[in-house]
């Protein structure tokens, strides 16, 4: 790798890392749009993967998770660390499968594990004594639908970046 390529990689990584931390910070302090900000924060890892490969994506995820945890010492960082930050990388590996059905099974299993961990964590530590308005299985089913929409929008973003933005940016 020559110096110009290395400089582009470092520069882009720093800029995207800054955007990621800003989105996670805003998600942790703003009263609304939290899921949207977490979703946007996950897209920057996809750019790293598209531009520099999965190894750079893993490095970016690790750096963004550590930096977010250090700069935003609140529980609201956990959704990014556990789910949103790493989802782009897992999506890459899940979509390499030959079977589209198996791909979606893997995605839904991962999402449901994260949902279960989030529900247990929230119930035990944050929502002690608070009851949900709807049964848990209905909330989980609605969240799965939201997840599938998120996955579809993520795919649209990857296509848009690859076909439209990447040629114009010339990174």
N, C-alpha and C positions, 0 to 999 in steps of 0.2 A: 504494500500500500504506500503510495507516494505521499509527500507532505501535504499537497493540496487536498487530496482525498481525505486524509486524516483530519485536516483542519475543518473541512466541510462536515465530517461526521461529528466531531467534537462540538462545533458550533450548533448544528441542528439538534444534537442531543441536549445541549444546555438550554436552548430555546424551548424545546418541547418539554423538558423537565420543569422549566419555570411555569409553562402553561398548565401542566399537570398539577403541580403543587397549588397554583392559584385556584384551579377548579375544585380541588379537594378541600382547600381552605374555605372557599365560598360555600361549599356543600356543608361544611361543619358549622358555619356561623349564620347562614341565612335561614329564615324560618320556612321558606318555600323553595321549590325547584331543586331539592336535594338530589332526587334520582336523576334528573336531567343533567345536573352538574357532574355527578359520578359517571354517567354514561359518556359525556363529552370528555372527561378525563381519561377514559379508557381508549379513546380513539387515537391518542398520541402514540401509544405503544404500537398500534397498527402501522403508523407512518414509519416508525423505526424499523419494523419488520420488513415493510415493502422496500425501503431504501437500502438497508444494510444487512438484512437476514435475521434469522431467529436467534442467533447467539447475541447479536446487538439488542434484540428485543428483550431477552432475559436479563441482560445487564441493565437495560433501561428500566425494566420493571423493578429490579432489586434496588436500584438507585432511587427511583421515585417512591418506593415503599418506605425505605429507610429515611429519606429526606422528609417525606410527609409525616412520618411518625415522630421525627425529631422536632420539626417546626410546628406541628399541630398536635400537641400532646393531649388529645381528646379521644374518646371512644368513637367519634364519628369518622375516624380514619380507617377503622376496621372494614367497612364495606369496600373501600378501595383496595386494601391490602389482600383481603380474603377473596373477593370476587371480581370487581371491575378491573383492577390493574392487571391481573393475570389472565383475564378472559380472552383477550386477543391472541395470546400465545396458545392457549388451549384450543381455541377455535381453529387455529391453523392446523394443529395436530388432528383434531376431530374431523376436519374436512378433508384430510388426506385419505380417509377411509373410502373403500370402493362403494359401500352401500350407504345411500342417503338416509335410509331408515336407521341404520346403526349409528350414523353420525348424530342424528337427532336424539336417539336414545342416550348416547354418551353426554350430549349437551344437557339434556333434561335431568339425567342422574346427577351430574355435577351441580346444576342449579338447585336441585332439590336437597342435596347435601348441604350446600351453602345456606339455603332457606331454613333448613332444620337447625343448623348451627346458630343462625341468626335469631330464630324464634326462641330457642332454648336460652341463648345468651340474653336476649331482650327480656324474656319472661323472668329469668332468675335475678338479673341485676338492675334492669331499668324499669320494667313494668310490674314490679312486685305488687300484687293486689289489684291490678287493673284487668278487667275482663274485656275481650274482644266483642264487638257488636255482632259479628257474624261467626258462624262455626269455622274452626281452623281449616277444615278441608275446602271450604268455599274460598277463603282467603288464599290458600295455597293454589287452588285452581286458577283464580284470577291473576295471581302473581306469575304463574306459568305462562299465561296468555301474554302478559306484559313482557316476560322474558323472550318469548318467541318474536314479538314485535321488535324488541331491542336487538335480537340477533339478526333479524331481517334488515333493520336500519343500519346496523354495523356492516353487513354485507354490501348494502348500497353505498355506504361511505367508502369502503375499500375499492369498489368499482369506480366510483367517481374520482377518488384520489389517483388511482392507477391510470385511468384513461384521460382525465381532464387536467388535474392539477400537476401531476408529476411531469408531463411533457412541457408544461409552461414554466415550472419552477427550475427545471434543469439542474437538479441536485446531483 
